[in-house]
Structures are given as C-alpha cells and as structure tokens.
C-alpha cells in the first residue's frame, strides 16, 4: 500500500492544448479515490500520468516516498485495469494472470567463464521453481477471491464481458501492487453486470485494503464506490469530498448538477425584501428565506441568483413534516413510475423541473399541483461565479 500525491500536475499537448491544469491531490494509503467528470475533462489523462503512460508536463507525482515522474511504468509498483480488458487472446485465463509474474524471472544469469557459473545457474533454477510455486499460489488465490476458479483453463473468447473483467482484475491482484488504477473498467458491460461488478470491486477493496484510484464518467459508480470523489471539469478539480458531502454541500452549480440522479433542479431567481423579510422570487413563486440564510443573502438583495432544489425535496404539502412548507405551483407534463418512487416532470412558468414523489400518489398529465418545498435542503448559487452561497 502507498500514499499517492499529485502536486501542481499539468498536461499540455502539442499546440498548447491543456488537458489537465494545476492538479493537486493527496490519496491516502488504502483509500478508494474516484475521479469523475464528463468526457474530455482530463480524468483519464491524470490517471495515465500516475501510471506513467503519459508524460507529465508540469508538477510531480509521488507514490509512497518516491517521485515517479521519470520512473518507467513497470517500476512504479502499480497495476492497471483498462476499459478493453487487454487480455492475450492466445493464452488461457491462468496464463493471462500469471504472465506478468513469469516475465519478471525469465532470464537466467549471464554466461561467463567463472567456475561459479554452474552454481549460480543451479541457484537460479531452484529459485525459479520456487517462484513458479508462488505464481501458482497467487493465481489460484486471486481466482478464488474473484470466483473464477472454473475459468482458469478457458481462453478470453470463451468468456463473457463480466468474466473478462474479473480476469483483468485478477491479473492485477497477483502482482500485489502498492496502487491499483482503474480506467473506466465497467463501461463495456451491460447495466446489470455493471452493478454486480462495482459491488465486487468495492468488496475487493475492503478485503485487500490497497490504495485504489478509479476513473469513471458515471456519477452513480462514483457515489457508490468511492471513499472520496474528485469531480473534474475542463482539466480542473471542482471539488474533492466524500459522497455525502458532495451531494449535500456542492461547491458550485456544476457539481450540484452533475452529482445526483435525477439531477438538481435550477431556477433563475432574485433575492427580494418584502415587509422586512427576504424572499427567493421567481416568475411564478416566492419562497420565504429561512432565518439561518438571512445574513448570507442580505448582500444579494435585488440581485439575481440561482436557486437549486433536488427532486426529493419537492413533494406533497400533506407529507409528514412539511404540512406548512411554502409551495411551488406547477403543471404535470410527464409521469415516470419507477416502482419505489415516481418522477413528475413539471413546469412552473417557463421553467421545467423534476419532483420525486411517493409512487402511490395519484395524478395525471395536465394536473395543476402545489408542491411543497423543503427550504432547509435548498441551495443558492451566485450567478456570476456559480459558487455556492447557501
């Protein structure tokens, strides 16, 4: 296991194309860190710089107590799982998993005229036999962890996508690396298999307690797997936090909209002072500001803001605990029953939003509803900086 530190790391491609800019992050020993963001945000490039597959343009990458900027990938004590599995098609599962270990001790001692050469060769051969036993132990132990013992004699073409991904992970486990790197490893799997594999990878981390860095564009994967999450956009870190903190306290509009399914609703509004009280006013509603927000919103009186509200914080006024909550008038446009909950696609004035409600609530398209707002869970963002105010 090892701590990984990235200090002022940047990547600039020819033509002054900047993919990663001033990236600073410390990944703790044994931590499961997930990097998430839209395509092209620089997350895979960052991972590849840690792996040594991309040259670092600026800054330093440290694994353990060693700066690895100029260290070859094979000497960084890392193991990487790729999106496309990267298995040898002509080798069995066992041979794929054992290959990297066999390669390390393939060459015998150099030939010379010294009388001790025969002894050196004998010692090398004996050690090689011991290593073969160790290789076998590691492969079978990894296969047992991943539940692929019955696949060891098969070739990749005879495996499903999920089985191939397990083999790719097993090939990393046998190396016993200080750091595991995952580059969107589940993107080629169907939805059901993705859920199963992300559970297995999380279970694997709990068992091995090894430092893991995981790249994905899927925020559900990030939220369910990471100890902490790095949200990236345009080569820059937007926020680093635990899943709960990202969801409850996003630093800006991008993070608020990217994390959460369905995404947060946003309303263009302004702060008004009416009869000595602050309100968040939109074209079709006005919501009294909670007392705890007053001091932070005073400087924004008569200014535009963005009001954010997650779908689960809009509901029925009759629900327990929100009987006297302020309401938003809206018209039902689309109803999506999800089994355990129902999504209502609503419109208030010219603004569309989503409400997550009880699945047994009776309503039809075209119904006009007054939806209660749980103001304590709302968010207010600065229009110009997009940073969170509340």
Buried (B, 14 or more C-beta within 10 A) or exposed (E): BBBBBBBEBBBBEEEEEBBBBBBEBEBBBBBBBBBBBEEBBBBBBBBBBBBBBBEBBBBEBBBBEEEBEEBEEEEBBBBBBBBEBEBEEEBBBBBBBBBBBEEEBEEEEEEEEEEEEEEBEEEBEEEEEEBBEEBEEBBBEBBEBBEBEEBBEBBBEEBEBBBBBBBBBBBBBBBEBBBBBBBBBBEBBEEEBBBBBBEBBBEBBEEBEBBBBBBBBBBBBBBBBBBBBBBBBBBBBBBBBBBEBBBEBBBBBBBBBBBBEBBBBBBBBBBBEEEEEBBBBBEBBEBEBEEEBEEEBEEBEEEEBBBBBBBBBBBBBEBEEBEEBBBBEBBBEEBEEEEEBBBBBBBBBEBEBBBBBEEEBEBEEEEEBEBBBBBEEBBBBBBEEBEBBB
